[in-house]
């Protein structure tokens, strides 16, 4: 399972998105945060370093509401 933080272009928090799909790309449409529809505008990978880091979080998606 992959977990992404969602951010709007102005930096506001738009919730989180959980998916089994590791191939999220700019231009994809997703449903998240109470069944709201978003378009992905950018994907930012999160590098995790440390012995006790939970690997569930995969990155940050910049999104725009549709």
PDBQT receptor file of N, H, CA, C and O in Angstrom, charges set to zero:
ATOM      1  N   UNK A   1       0.839  -1.176   0.000  1.00  0.00    +0.000 N 
ATOM      2  CA  UNK A   1       0.000   0.000   0.000  1.00  0.00    +0.000 C 
ATOM      3  C   UNK A   1       0.886   1.240   0.000  1.00  0.00    +0.000 C 
ATOM      4  O   UNK A   1       1.909   1.271   0.683  1.00  0.00    +0.000 OA
ATOM      5  N   UNK A   2       0.508   2.241  -0.744  1.00  0.00    +0.000 N 
ATOM      6  H   UNK A   2      -0.324   2.216  -1.299  1.00  0.00    +0.000 HD
ATOM      7  CA  UNK A   2       1.248   3.496  -0.849  1.00  0.00    +0.000 C 
ATOM      8  C   UNK A   2       0.386   4.617  -0.294  1.00  0.00    +0.000 C 
ATOM      9  O   UNK A   2      -0.809   4.697  -0.578  1.00  0.00    +0.000 OA
ATOM     10  N   UNK A   3       1.002   5.478   0.497  1.00  0.00    +0.000 N 
ATOM     11  H   UNK A   3       1.973   5.413   0.728  1.00  0.00    +0.000 HD
ATOM     12  CA  UNK A   3       0.286   6.596   1.119  1.00  0.00    +0.000 C 
ATOM     13  C   UNK A   3       0.954   7.891   0.687  1.00  0.00    +0.000 C 
ATOM     14  O   UNK A   3       2.173   8.037   0.787  1.00  0.00    +0.000 OA
ATOM     15  N   UNK A   4       0.147   8.831   0.207  1.00  0.00    +0.000 N 
ATOM     16  H   UNK A   4      -0.842   8.712   0.126  1.00  0.00    +0.000 HD
ATOM     17  CA  UNK A   4       0.639  10.120  -0.250  1.00  0.00    +0.000 C 
ATOM     18  C   UNK A   4      -0.031  11.240   0.536  1.00  0.00    +0.000 C 
ATOM     19  O   UNK A   4      -1.218  11.163   0.853  1.00  0.00    +0.000 OA
ATOM     20  N   UNK A   5       0.736  12.280   0.847  1.00  0.00    +0.000 N 
ATOM     21  H   UNK A   5       1.700  12.342   0.589  1.00  0.00    +0.000 HD
ATOM     22  CA  UNK A   5       0.156  13.522   1.350  1.00  0.00    +0.000 C 
ATOM     23  C   UNK A   5      -0.289  14.315   0.135  1.00  0.00    +0.000 C 
ATOM     24  O   UNK A   5       0.386  14.304  -0.894  1.00  0.00    +0.000 OA
ATOM     25  N   UNK A   6      -1.412  15.001   0.243  1.00  0.00    +0.000 N 
ATOM     26  H   UNK A   6      -1.960  15.010   1.080  1.00  0.00    +0.000 HD
ATOM     27  CA  UNK A   6      -1.918  15.828  -0.847  1.00  0.00    +0.000 C 
ATOM     28  C   UNK A   6      -1.740  17.293  -0.492  1.00  0.00    +0.000 C 
ATOM     29  O   UNK A   6      -2.090  17.725   0.607  1.00  0.00    +0.000 OA
ATOM     30  N   UNK A   7      -1.195  18.051  -1.430  1.00  0.00    +0.000 N 
ATOM     31  H   UNK A   7      -0.911  17.700  -2.322  1.00  0.00    +0.000 HD
ATOM     32  CA  UNK A   7      -0.992  19.493  -1.250  1.00  0.00    +0.000 C 
ATOM     33  C   UNK A   7      -1.536  20.234  -2.465  1.00  0.00    +0.000 C 
ATOM     34  O   UNK A   7      -1.390  19.781  -3.600  1.00  0.00    +0.000 OA
ATOM     35  N   UNK A   8      -2.162  21.374  -2.213  1.00  0.00    +0.000 N 
ATOM     36  H   UNK A   8      -2.280  21.742  -1.290  1.00  0.00    +0.000 HD
ATOM     37  CA  UNK A   8      -2.596  22.251  -3.291  1.00  0.00    +0.000 C 
ATOM     38  C   UNK A   8      -1.405  23.098  -3.731  1.00  0.00    +0.000 C 
ATOM     39  O   UNK A   8      -0.407  23.167  -3.013  1.00  0.00    +0.000 OA
ATOM     40  N   UNK A   9      -1.488  23.741  -4.893  1.00  0.00    +0.000 N 
ATOM     41  H   UNK A   9      -2.298  23.685  -5.476  1.00  0.00    +0.000 HD
ATOM     42  CA  UNK A   9      -0.379  24.536  -5.432  1.00  0.00    +0.000 C 
ATOM     43  C   UNK A   9       0.035  25.665  -4.492  1.00  0.00    +0.000 C 
ATOM     44  O   UNK A   9       1.200  26.064  -4.481  1.00  0.00    +0.000 OA
ATOM     45  N   UNK A  10      -0.907  26.183  -3.704  1.00  0.00    +0.000 N 
ATOM     46  H   UNK A  10      -1.853  25.858  -3.713  1.00  0.00    +0.000 HD
ATOM     47  CA  UNK A  10      -0.573  27.268  -2.774  1.00  0.00    +0.000 C 
ATOM     48  C   UNK A  10      -0.007  26.755  -1.454  1.00  0.00    +0.000 C 
ATOM     49  O   UNK A  10       0.263  27.541  -0.546  1.00  0.00    +0.000 OA
ATOM     50  N   UNK A  11       0.177  25.423  -1.341  1.00  0.00    +0.000 N 
ATOM     51  H   UNK A  11      -0.042  24.784  -2.079  1.00  0.00    +0.000 HD
ATOM     52  CA  UNK A  11       0.771  24.827  -0.149  1.00  0.00    +0.000 C 
ATOM     53  C   UNK A  11      -0.225  24.322   0.880  1.00  0.00    +0.000 C 
ATOM     54  O   UNK A  11       0.168  23.688   1.859  1.00  0.00    +0.000 OA
ATOM     55  N   UNK A  12      -1.523  24.597   0.672  1.00  0.00    +0.000 N 
ATOM     56  H   UNK A  12      -1.842  25.112  -0.124  1.00  0.00    +0.000 HD
ATOM     57  CA  UNK A  12      -2.535  24.123   1.617  1.00  0.00    +0.000 C 
ATOM     58  C   UNK A  12      -2.624  22.605   1.607  1.00  0.00    +0.000 C 
ATOM     59  O   UNK A  12      -2.412  21.967   0.576  1.00  0.00    +0.000 OA
ATOM     60  N   UNK A  13      -2.937  22.037   2.756  1.00  0.00    +0.000 N 
ATOM     61  H   UNK A  13      -3.109  22.555   3.594  1.00  0.00    +0.000 HD
ATOM     62  CA  UNK A  13      -3.096  20.599   2.931  1.00  0.00    +0.000 C 
ATOM     63  C   UNK A  13      -4.425  20.164   2.327  1.00  0.00    +0.000 C 
ATOM     64  O   UNK A  13      -5.450  20.804   2.563  1.00  0.00    +0.000 OA
ATOM     65  N   UNK A  14      -4.420  19.081   1.549  1.00  0.00    +0.000 N 
ATOM     66  H   UNK A  14      -3.587  18.562   1.357  1.00  0.00    +0.000 HD
ATOM     67  CA  UNK A  14      -5.643  18.548   0.951  1.00  0.00    +0.000 C 
ATOM     68  C   UNK A  14      -5.916  17.129   1.432  1.00  0.00    +0.000 C 
ATOM     69  O   UNK A  14      -6.727  16.428   0.826  1.00  0.00    +0.000 OA
ATOM     70  N   UNK A  15      -5.262  16.685   2.506  1.00  0.00    +0.000 N 
ATOM     71  H   UNK A  15      -4.604  17.254   2.998  1.00  0.00    +0.000 HD
ATOM     72  CA  UNK A  15      -5.515  15.363   3.056  1.00  0.00    +0.000 C 
ATOM     73  C   UNK A  15      -4.469  14.348   2.645  1.00  0.00    +0.000 C 
ATOM     74  O   UNK A  15      -3.319  14.685   2.362  1.00  0.00    +0.000 OA
ATOM     75  N   UNK A  16      -4.897  13.094   2.618  1.00  0.00    +0.000 N 
ATOM     76  H   UNK A  16      -5.831  12.820   2.848  1.00  0.00    +0.000 HD
ATOM     77  CA  UNK A  16      -4.005  11.996   2.231  1.00  0.00    +0.000 C 
ATOM     78  C   UNK A  16      -4.699  11.117   1.205  1.00  0.00    +0.000 C 
ATOM     79  O   UNK A  16      -5.915  11.184   1.027  1.00  0.00    +0.000 OA
ATOM     80  N   UNK A  17      -3.913  10.299   0.539  1.00  0.00    +0.000 N 
ATOM     81  H   UNK A  17      -2.925  10.245   0.683  1.00  0.00    +0.000 HD
ATOM     82  CA  UNK A  17      -4.422   9.391  -0.482  1.00  0.00    +0.000 C 
ATOM     83  C   UNK A  17      -3.703   8.065  -0.343  1.00  0.00    +0.000 C 
ATOM     84  O   UNK A  17      -2.474   8.017  -0.399  1.00  0.00    +0.000 OA
ATOM     85  N   UNK A  18      -4.460   6.976  -0.160  1.00  0.00    +0.000 N 
ATOM     86  H   UNK A  18      -5.458   7.015  -0.114  1.00  0.00    +0.000 HD
ATOM     87  CA  UNK A  18      -3.915   5.621  -0.075  1.00  0.00    +0.000 C 
ATOM     88  C   UNK A  18      -4.271   4.865  -1.344  1.00  0.00    +0.000 C 
ATOM     89  O   UNK A  18      -5.404   4.929  -1.820  1.00  0.00    +0.000 OA
ATOM     90  N   UNK A  19      -3.296   4.150  -1.886  1.00  0.00    +0.000 N 
ATOM     91  H   UNK A  19      -2.376   4.098  -1.500  1.00  0.00    +0.000 HD
ATOM     92  CA  UNK A  19      -3.528   3.409  -3.122  1.00  0.00    +0.000 C 
ATOM     93  C   UNK A  19      -2.606   2.194  -3.199  1.00  0.00    +0.000 C 
ATOM     94  O   UNK A  19      -1.561   2.155  -2.548  1.00  0.00    +0.000 OA
ATOM     95  N   UNK A  20      -2.994   1.223  -3.984  1.00  0.00    +0.000 N 
ATOM     96  H   UNK A  20      -3.842   1.255  -4.512  1.00  0.00    +0.000 HD
ATOM     97  CA  UNK A  20      -2.140   0.073  -4.264  1.00  0.00    +0.000 C 
ATOM     98  C   UNK A  20      -1.279   0.336  -5.500  1.00  0.00    +0.000 C 
ATOM     99  O   UNK A  20      -0.376  -0.444  -5.802  1.00  0.00    +0.000 OA
ATOM    100  N   UNK A  21      -1.555   1.433  -6.217  1.00  0.00    +0.000 N 
ATOM    101  H   UNK A  21      -2.289   2.067  -5.972  1.00  0.00    +0.000 HD
ATOM    102  CA  UNK A  21      -0.861   1.781  -7.452  1.00  0.00    +0.000 C 
ATOM    103  C   UNK A  21       0.378   2.624  -7.153  1.00  0.00    +0.000 C 
ATOM    104  O   UNK A  21       0.266   3.730  -6.624  1.00  0.00    +0.000 OA
ATOM    105  N   UNK A  22       1.547   2.106  -7.489  1.00  0.00    +0.000 N 
ATOM    106  H   UNK A  22       1.637   1.207  -7.919  1.00  0.00    +0.000 HD
ATOM    107  CA  UNK A  22       2.791   2.834  -7.250  1.00  0.00    +0.000 C 
ATOM    108  C   UNK A  22       3.125   3.789  -8.394  1.00  0.00    +0.000 C 
ATOM    109  O   UNK A  22       4.094   4.541  -8.301  1.00  0.00    +0.000 OA
ATOM    110  N   UNK A  23       2.347   3.770  -9.458  1.00  0.00    +0.000 N 
ATOM    111  H   UNK A  23       1.560   3.158  -9.533  1.00  0.00    +0.000 HD
ATOM    112  CA  UNK A  23       2.680   4.544 -10.648  1.00  0.00    +0.000 C 
ATOM    113  C   UNK A  23       1.873   5.816 -10.823  1.00  0.00    +0.000 C 
ATOM    114  O   UNK A  23       1.482   6.130 -11.948  1.00  0.00    +0.000 OA
ATOM    115  N   UNK A  24       1.608   6.557  -9.765  1.00  0.00    +0.000 N 
ATOM    116  H   UNK A  24       1.925   6.301  -8.851  1.00  0.00    +0.000 HD
ATOM    117  CA  UNK A  24       0.874   7.811  -9.879  1.00  0.00    +0.000 C 
ATOM    118  C   UNK A  24       1.732   8.819 -10.641  1.00  0.00    +0.000 C 
ATOM    119  O   UNK A  24       2.909   9.001 -10.329  1.00  0.00    +0.000 OA
ATOM    120  N   UNK A  25       1.137   9.477 -11.645  1.00  0.00    +0.000 N 
ATOM    121  H   UNK A  25       0.181   9.330 -11.898  1.00  0.00    +0.000 HD
ATOM    122  CA  UNK A  25       1.866  10.412 -12.501  1.00  0.00    +0.000 C 
ATOM    123  C   UNK A  25       1.098  11.728 -12.624  1.00  0.00    +0.000 C 
ATOM    124  O   UNK A  25      -0.119  11.743 -12.442  1.00  0.00    +0.000 OA
ATOM    125  N   UNK A  26       1.785  12.836 -12.930  1.00  0.00    +0.000 N 
ATOM    126  H   UNK A  26       2.774  12.824 -13.078  1.00  0.00    +0.000 HD
ATOM    127  CA  UNK A  26       1.077  14.081 -13.212  1.00  0.00    +0.000 C 
ATOM    128  C   UNK A  26       0.065  13.871 -14.337  1.00  0.00    +0.000 C 
ATOM    129  O   UNK A  26       0.351  13.203 -15.331  1.00  0.00    +0.000 OA
ATOM    130  N   UNK A  27      -1.114  14.449 -14.164  1.00  0.00    +0.000 N 
ATOM    131  H   UNK A  27      -1.346  14.992 -13.357  1.00  0.00    +0.000 HD
ATOM    132  CA  UNK A  27      -2.196  14.283 -15.128  1.00  0.00    +0.000 C 
ATOM    133  C   UNK A  27      -3.217  13.253 -14.697  1.00  0.00    +0.000 C 
ATOM    134  O   UNK A  27      -4.351  13.273 -15.174  1.00  0.00    +0.000 OA
ATOM    135  N   UNK A  28      -2.834  12.339 -13.790  1.00  0.00    +0.000 N 
ATOM    136  H   UNK A  28      -1.912  12.322 -13.402  1.00  0.00    +0.000 HD
ATOM    137  CA  UNK A  28      -3.775  11.331 -13.289  1.00  0.00    +0.000 C 
ATOM    138  C   UNK A  28      -4.860  12.010 -12.456  1.00  0.00    +0.000 C 
ATOM    139  O   UNK A  28      -4.620  13.033 -11.816  1.00  0.00    +0.000 OA
ATOM    140  N   UNK A  29      -6.054  11.422 -12.476  1.00  0.00    +0.000 N 
ATOM    141  H   UNK A  29      -6.248  10.591 -12.996  1.00  0.00    +0.000 HD
ATOM    142  CA  UNK A  29      -7.136  11.880 -11.617  1.00  0.00    +0.000 C 
ATOM    143  C   UNK A  29      -7.297  10.885 -10.482  1.00  0.00    +0.000 C 
ATOM    144  O   UNK A  29      -7.253   9.673 -10.694  1.00  0.00    +0.000 OA
ATOM    145  N   UNK A  30      -7.484  11.407  -9.271  1.00  0.00    +0.000 N 
ATOM    146  H   UNK A  30      -7.519  12.392  -9.099  1.00  0.00    +0.000 HD
ATOM    147  CA  UNK A  30      -7.651  10.549  -8.102  1.00  0.00    +0.000 C 
ATOM    148  C   UNK A  30      -8.854  11.012  -7.301  1.00  0.00    +0.000 C 
ATOM    149  O   UNK A  30      -9.246  12.176  -7.372  1.00  0.00    +0.000 OA
ATOM    150  N   UNK A  31      -9.438  10.099  -6.539  1.00  0.00    +0.000 N 
ATOM    151  H   UNK A  31      -9.119   9.153  -6.482  1.00  0.00    +0.000 HD
ATOM    152  CA  UNK A  31     -10.507  10.425  -5.600  1.00  0.00    +0.000 C 
ATOM    153  C   UNK A  31      -9.946  10.245  -4.203  1.00  0.00    +0.000 C 
ATOM    154  O   UNK A  31      -9.450   9.173  -3.855  1.00  0.00    +0.000 OA
ATOM    155  N   UNK A  32     -10.028  11.302  -3.403  1.00  0.00    +0.000 N 
ATOM    156  H   UNK A  32     -10.432  12.172  -3.686  1.00  0.00    +0.000 HD
ATOM    157  CA  UNK A  32      -9.460  11.259  -2.054  1.00  0.00    +0.000 C 
ATOM    158  C   UNK A  32     -10.242  12.198  -1.156  1.00  0.00    +0.000 C 
ATOM    159  O   UNK A  32     -11.109  12.940  -1.617  1.00  0.00    +0.000 OA
ATOM    160  N   UNK A  33      -9.930  12.160   0.127  1.00  0.00    +0.000 N 
ATOM    161  H   UNK A  33      -9.226  11.557   0.502  1.00  0.00    +0.000 HD
ATOM    162  CA  UNK A  33     -10.455  13.102   1.103  1.00  0.00    +0.000 C 
ATOM    163  C   UNK A  33     -11.962  13.291   0.972  1.00  0.00    +0.000 C 
ATOM    164  O   UNK A  33     -12.431  14.357   0.573  1.00  0.00    +0.000 OA
ATOM    165  N   UNK A  34     -12.720  12.243   1.313  1.00  0.00    +0.000 N 
ATOM    166  H   UNK A  34     -12.340  11.377   1.637  1.00  0.00    +0.000 HD
ATOM    167  CA  UNK A  34     -14.172  12.340   1.271  1.00  0.00    +0.000 C 
ATOM    168  C   UNK A  34     -14.742  12.242  -0.131  1.00  0.00    +0.000 C 
ATOM    169  O   UNK A  34     -15.767  12.858  -0.423  1.00  0.00    +0.000 OA
ATOM    170  N   UNK A  35     -14.098  11.480  -1.002  1.00  0.00    +0.000 N 
ATOM    171  H   UNK A  35     -13.265  10.980  -0.764  1.00  0.00    +0.000 HD
ATOM    172  CA  UNK A  35     -14.561  11.231  -2.367  1.00  0.00    +0.000 C 
ATOM    173  C   UNK A  35     -14.453  12.461  -3.276  1.00  0.00    +0.000 C 
ATOM    174  O   UNK A  35     -15.202  12.578  -4.246  1.00  0.00    +0.000 OA
ATOM    175  N   UNK A  36     -13.528  13.375  -2.970  1.00  0.00    +0.000 N 
ATOM    176  H   UNK A  36     -12.919  13.279  -2.182  1.00  0.00    +0.000 HD
ATOM    177  CA  UNK A  36     -13.306  14.546  -3.821  1.00  0.00    +0.000 C 
ATOM    178  C   UNK A  36     -12.383  14.167  -4.975  1.00  0.00    +0.000 C 
ATOM    179  O   UNK A  36     -11.458  13.372  -4.809  1.00  0.00    +0.000 OA
ATOM    180  N   UNK A  37     -12.641  14.742  -6.140  1.00  0.00    +0.000 N 
ATOM    181  H   UNK A  37     -13.392  15.388  -6.275  1.00  0.00    +0.000 HD
ATOM    182  CA  UNK A  37     -11.858  14.451  -7.337  1.00  0.00    +0.000 C 
ATOM    183  C   UNK A  37     -10.758  15.492  -7.502  1.00  0.00    +0.000 C 
ATOM    184  O   UNK A  37     -11.014  16.695  -7.447  1.00  0.00    +0.000 OA
ATOM    185  N   UNK A  38      -9.523  15.012  -7.708  1.00  0.00    +0.000 N 
ATOM    186  H   UNK A  38      -9.316  14.035  -7.752  1.00  0.00    +0.000 HD
ATOM    187  CA  UNK A  38      -8.361  15.875  -7.894  1.00  0.00    +0.000 C 
ATOM    188  C   UNK A  38      -7.593  15.434  -9.133  1.00  0.00    +0.000 C 
ATOM    189  O   UNK A  38      -7.651  14.269  -9.527  1.00  0.00    +0.000 OA
ATOM    190  N   UNK A  39      -6.869  16.378  -9.747  1.00  0.00    +0.000 N 
ATOM    191  H   UNK A  39      -6.822  17.324  -9.427  1.00  0.00    +0.000 HD
ATOM    192  CA  UNK A  39      -5.909  16.057 -10.790  1.00  0.00    +0.000 C 
ATOM    193  C   UNK A  39      -4.520  16.253 -10.193  1.00  0.00    +0.000 C 
ATOM    194  O   UNK A  39      -4.243  17.266  -9.550  1.00  0.00    +0.000 OA
ATOM    195  N   UNK A  40      -3.654  15.271 -10.414  1.00  0.00    +0.000 N 
ATOM    196  H   UNK A  40      -3.878  14.448 -10.936  1.00  0.00    +0.000 HD
ATOM    197  CA  UNK A  40      -2.279  15.344  -9.926  1.00  0.00    +0.000 C 
ATOM    198  C   UNK A  40      -1.490  16.266 -10.851  1.00  0.00    +0.000 C 
ATOM    199  O   UNK A  40      -1.466  16.060 -12.065  1.00  0.00    +0.000 OA
ATOM    200  N   UNK A  41      -0.836  17.294 -10.272  1.00  0.00    +0.000 N 
ATOM    201  H   UNK A  41      -0.856  17.461  -9.286  1.00  0.00    +0.000 HD
ATOM    202  CA  UNK A  41      -0.029  18.215 -11.072  1.00  0.00    +0.000 C 
ATOM    203  C   UNK A  41       1.460  17.975 -10.895  1.00  0.00    +0.000 C 
ATOM    204  O   UNK A  41       2.257  18.362 -11.750  1.00  0.00    +0.000 OA
ATOM    205  N   UNK A  42       1.851  17.328  -9.774  1.00  0.00    +0.000 N 
ATOM    206  H   UNK A  42       1.204  17.013  -9.080  1.00  0.00    +0.000 HD
ATOM    207  CA  UNK A  42       3.267  17.017  -9.549  1.00  0.00    +0.000 C 
ATOM    208  C   UNK A  42       3.381  15.894  -8.520  1.00  0.00    +0.000 C 
ATOM    209  O   UNK A  42       2.549  15.773  -7.622  1.00  0.00    +0.000 OA
ATOM    210  N   UNK A  43       4.411  15.086  -8.663  1.00  0.00    +0.000 N 
ATOM    211  H   UNK A  43       5.087  15.184  -9.393  1.00  0.00    +0.000 HD
ATOM    212  CA  UNK A  43       4.698  14.000  -7.721  1.00  0.00    +0.000 C 
ATOM    213  C   UNK A  43       6.073  14.261  -7.128  1.00  0.00    +0.000 C 
ATOM    214  O   UNK A  43       7.057  14.399  -7.856  1.00  0.00    +0.000 OA
ATOM    215  N   UNK A  44       6.138  14.327  -5.784  1.00  0.00    +0.000 N 
ATOM    216  H   UNK A  44       5.339  14.214  -5.193  1.00  0.00    +0.000 HD
ATOM    217  CA  UNK A  44       7.395  14.582  -5.091  1.00  0.00    +0.000 C 
ATOM    218  C   UNK A  44       7.708  13.379  -4.216  1.00  0.00    +0.000 C 
ATOM    219  O   UNK A  44       6.978  13.099  -3.265  1.00  0.00    +0.000 OA
ATOM    220  N   UNK A  45       8.773  12.670  -4.522  1.00  0.00    +0.000 N 
ATOM    221  H   UNK A  45       9.366  12.897  -5.294  1.00  0.00    +0.000 HD
ATOM    222  CA  UNK A  45       9.170  11.506  -3.728  1.00  0.00    +0.000 C 
ATOM    223  C   UNK A  45       9.685  11.955  -2.373  1.00  0.00    +0.000 C 
ATOM    224  O   UNK A  45      10.292  13.019  -2.246  1.00  0.00    +0.000 OA
ATOM    225  N   UNK A  46       9.438  11.135  -1.365  1.00  0.00    +0.000 N 
ATOM    226  H   UNK A  46       8.945  10.271  -1.468  1.00  0.00    +0.000 HD
ATOM    227  CA  UNK A  46       9.923  11.415  -0.018  1.00  0.00    +0.000 C 
ATOM    228  C   UNK A  46      11.006  10.402   0.298  1.00  0.00    +0.000 C 
ATOM    229  O   UNK A  46      10.763   9.195   0.288  1.00  0.00    +0.000 OA
ATOM    230  N   UNK A  47      12.195  10.894   0.578  1.00  0.00    +0.000 N 
ATOM    231  H   UNK A  47      12.392  11.874   0.586  1.00  0.00    +0.000 HD
ATOM    232  CA  UNK A  47      13.293  10.005   0.944  1.00  0.00    +0.000 C 
ATOM    233  C   UNK A  47      13.287   9.847   2.454  1.00  0.00    +0.000 C 
ATOM    234  O   UNK A  47      13.356  10.829   3.193  1.00  0.00    +0.000 OA
ATOM    235  N   UNK A  48      13.204   8.618   2.901  1.00  0.00    +0.000 N 
ATOM    236  H   UNK A  48      13.148   7.820   2.301  1.00  0.00    +0.000 HD
ATOM    237  CA  UNK A  48      13.175   8.329   4.331  1.00  0.00    +0.000 C 
ATOM    238  C   UNK A  48      14.491   7.703   4.739  1.00  0.00    +0.000 C 
ATOM    239  O   UNK A  48      14.938   6.730   4.132  1.00  0.00    +0.000 OA
ATOM    240  N   UNK A  49      15.109   8.254   5.761  1.00  0.00    +0.000 N 
ATOM    241  H   UNK A  49      14.746   9.044   6.255  1.00  0.00    +0.000 HD
ATOM    242  CA  UNK A  49      16.360   7.716   6.275  1.00  0.00    +0.000 C 
ATOM    243  C   UNK A  49      16.179   7.467   7.761  1.00  0.00    +0.000 C 
ATOM    244  O   UNK A  49      15.723   8.348   8.491  1.00  0.00    +0.000 OA
ATOM    245  N   UNK A  50      16.531   6.283   8.207  1.00  0.00    +0.000 N 
ATOM    246  H   UNK A  50      16.901   5.568   7.614  1.00  0.00    +0.000 HD
ATOM    247  CA  UNK A  50      16.445   5.997   9.630  1.00  0.00    +0.000 C 
ATOM    248  C   UNK A  50      16.066   4.553   9.877  1.00  0.00    +0.000 C 
ATOM    249  O   UNK A  50      15.446   3.908   9.031  1.00  0.00    +0.000 OA
ATOM    250  N   UNK A  51      16.428   4.068  11.002  1.00  0.00    +0.000 N 
ATOM    251  H   UNK A  51      16.931   4.592  11.689  1.00  0.00    +0.000 HD
ATOM    252  CA  UNK A  51      16.215   2.667  11.345  1.00  0.00    +0.000 C 
ATOM    253  C   UNK A  51      14.762   2.338  11.655  1.00  0.00    +0.000 C 
ATOM    254  O   UNK A  51      14.316   1.225  11.373  1.00  0.00    +0.000 OA
ATOM    255  N   UNK A  52      14.004   3.287  12.234  1.00  0.00    +0.000 N 
ATOM    256  H   UNK A  52      14.366   4.190  12.462  1.00  0.00    +0.000 HD
ATOM    257  CA  UNK A  52      12.652   2.994  12.685  1.00  0.00    +0.000 C 
ATOM    258  C   UNK A  52      11.584   3.719  11.872  1.00  0.00    +0.000 C 
ATOM    259  O   UNK A  52      10.505   4.002  12.393  1.00  0.00    +0.000 OA
ATOM    260  N   UNK A  53      11.860   4.020  10.624  1.00  0.00    +0.000 N 
ATOM    261  H   UNK A  53      12.737   3.791  10.201  1.00  0.00    +0.000 HD
ATOM    262  CA  UNK A  53      10.916   4.752   9.786  1.00  0.00    +0.000 C 
ATOM    263  C   UNK A  53       9.929   3.779   9.159  1.00  0.00    +0.000 C 
ATOM    264  O   UNK A  53      10.313   2.757   8.590  1.00  0.00    +0.000 OA
ATOM    265  N   UNK A  54       8.655   4.116   9.277  1.00  0.00    +0.000 N 
ATOM    266  H   UNK A  54       8.343   4.946   9.739  1.00  0.00    +0.000 HD
ATOM    267  CA  UNK A  54       7.593   3.330   8.646  1.00  0.00    +0.000 C 
ATOM    268  C   UNK A  54       7.603   3.639   7.149  1.00  0.00    +0.000 C 
ATOM    269  O   UNK A  54       7.547   4.810   6.771  1.00  0.00    +0.000 OA
ATOM    270  N   UNK A  55       7.674   2.639   6.304  1.00  0.00    +0.000 N 
ATOM    271  H   UNK A  55       7.720   1.689   6.611  1.00  0.00    +0.000 HD
ATOM    272  CA  UNK A  55       7.789   2.833   4.862  1.00  0.00    +0.000 C 
ATOM    273  C   UNK A  55       6.455   3.065   4.165  1.00  0.00    +0.000 C 
ATOM    274  O   UNK A  55       6.416   3.067   2.935  1.00  0.00    +0.000 OA
ATOM    275  N   UNK A  56       5.366   3.261   4.892  1.00  0.00    +0.000 N 
ATOM    276  H   UNK A  56       5.397   3.260   5.891  1.00  0.00    +0.000 HD
ATOM    277  CA  UNK A  56       4.056   3.400   4.267  1.00  0.00    +0.000 C 
ATOM    278  C   UNK A  56       3.924   4.679   3.452  1.00  0.00    +0.000 C 
ATOM    279  O   UNK A  56       3.235   4.676   2.431  1.00  0.00    +0.000 OA
ATOM    280  N   UNK A  57       4.552   5.760   3.861  1.00  0.00    +0.000 N 
ATOM    281  H   UNK A  57       5.112   5.763   4.690  1.00  0.00    +0.000 HD
ATOM    282  CA  UNK A  57       4.408   7.015   3.131  1.00  0.00    +0.000 C 
ATOM    283  C   UNK A  57       5.329   7.042   1.931  1.00  0.00    +0.000 C 
ATOM    284  O   UNK A  57       6.531   6.803   2.050  1.00  0.00    +0.000 OA
ATOM    285  N   UNK A  58       4.754   7.339   0.761  1.00  0.00    +0.000 N 
ATOM    286  H   UNK A  58       3.778   7.533   0.664  1.00  0.00    +0.000 HD
ATOM    287  CA  UNK A  58       5.505   7.258  -0.480  1.00  0.00    +0.000 C 
ATOM    288  C   UNK A  58       5.899   8.603  -1.041  1.00  0.00    +0.000 C 
ATOM    289  O   UNK A  58       6.844   8.684  -1.826  1.00  0.00    +0.000 OA
ATOM    290  N   UNK A  59       5.207   9.659  -0.666  1.00  0.00    +0.000 N 
ATOM    291  H   UNK A  59       4.439   9.594  -0.029  1.00  0.00    +0.000 HD
ATOM    292  CA  UNK A  59       5.546  10.959  -1.214  1.00  0.00    +0.000 C 
ATOM    293  C   UNK A  59       4.447  11.966  -1.039  1.00  0.00    +0.000 C 
ATOM    294  O   UNK A  59       3.513  11.783  -0.258  1.00  0.00    +0.000 OA
ATOM    295  N   UNK A  60       4.586  13.041  -1.793  1.00  0.00    +0.000 N 
ATOM    296  H   UNK A  60       5.345  13.189  -2.427  1.00  0.00    +0.000 HD
ATOM    297  CA  UNK A  60       3.624  14.139  -1.766  1.00  0.00    +0.000 C 
ATOM    298  C   UNK A  60       3.097  14.320  -3.181  1.00  0.00    +0.000 C 
ATOM    299  O   UNK A  60       3.865  14.336  -4.144  1.00  0.00    +0.000 OA
ATOM    300  N   UNK A  61       1.787  14.456  -3.298  1.00  0.00    +0.000 N 
ATOM    301  H   UNK A  61       1.164  14.444  -2.517  1.00  0.00    +0.000 HD
ATOM    302  CA  UNK A  61       1.172  14.759  -4.573  1.00  0.00    +0.000 C 
ATOM    303  C   UNK A  61       0.664  16.191  -4.546  1.00  0.00    +0.000 C 
ATOM    304  O   UNK A  61      -0.124  16.553  -3.673  1.00  0.00    +0.000 OA
ATOM    305  N   UNK A  62       1.110  17.011  -5.495  1.00  0.00    +0.000 N 
ATOM    306  H   UNK A  62       1.751  16.717  -6.204  1.00  0.00    +0.000 HD
ATOM    307  CA  UNK A  62       0.502  18.320  -5.650  1.00  0.00    +0.000 C 
ATOM    308  C   UNK A  62      -0.720  18.111  -6.520  1.00  0.00    +0.000 C 
ATOM    309  O   UNK A  62      -0.627  17.505  -7.588  1.00  0.00    +0.000 OA
ATOM    310  N   UNK A  63      -1.879  18.612  -6.070  1.00  0.00    +0.000 N 
ATOM    311  H   UNK A  63      -1.954  19.104  -5.203  1.00  0.00    +0.000 HD
ATOM    312  CA  UNK A  63      -3.131  18.353  -6.757  1.00  0.00    +0.000 C 
ATOM    313  C   UNK A  63      -3.920  19.647  -6.958  1.00  0.00    +0.000 C 
ATOM    314  O   UNK A  63      -3.683  20.656  -6.295  1.00  0.00    +0.000 OA
ATOM    315  N   UNK A  64      -4.869  19.578  -7.904  1.00  0.00    +0.000 N 
ATOM    316  H   UNK A  64      -5.061  18.758  -8.443  1.00  0.00    +0.000 HD
ATOM    317  CA  UNK A  64      -5.832  20.657  -8.076  1.00  0.00    +0.000 C 
ATOM    318  C   UNK A  64      -7.225  20.032  -8.059  1.00  0.00    +0.000 C 
ATOM    319  O   UNK A  64      -7.441  18.985  -8.670  1.00  0.00    +0.000 OA
ATOM    320  N   UNK A  65      -8.167  20.664  -7.364  1.00  0.00    +0.000 N 
ATOM    321  H   UNK A  65      -7.991  21.514  -6.867  1.00  0.00    +0.000 HD
ATOM    322  CA  UNK A  65      -9.523  20.116  -7.316  1.00  0.00    +0.000 C 
ATOM    323  C   UNK A  65     -10.199  20.219  -8.685  1.00  0.00    +0.000 C 
ATOM    324  O   UNK A  65      -9.972  21.165  -9.438  1.00  0.00    +0.000 OA
ATOM    325  N   UNK A  66     -11.026  19.232  -8.982  1.00  0.00    +0.000 N 
ATOM    326  H   UNK A  66     -11.211  18.463  -8.370  1.00  0.00    +0.000 HD
ATOM    327  CA  UNK A  66     -11.803  19.247 -10.231  1.00  0.00    +0.000 C 
ATOM    328  C   UNK A  66     -13.278  19.411  -9.926  1.00  0.00    +0.000 C 
ATOM    329  O   UNK A  66     -14.098  19.447 -10.844  1.00  0.00    +0.000 OA
TER     330      UNK A  66
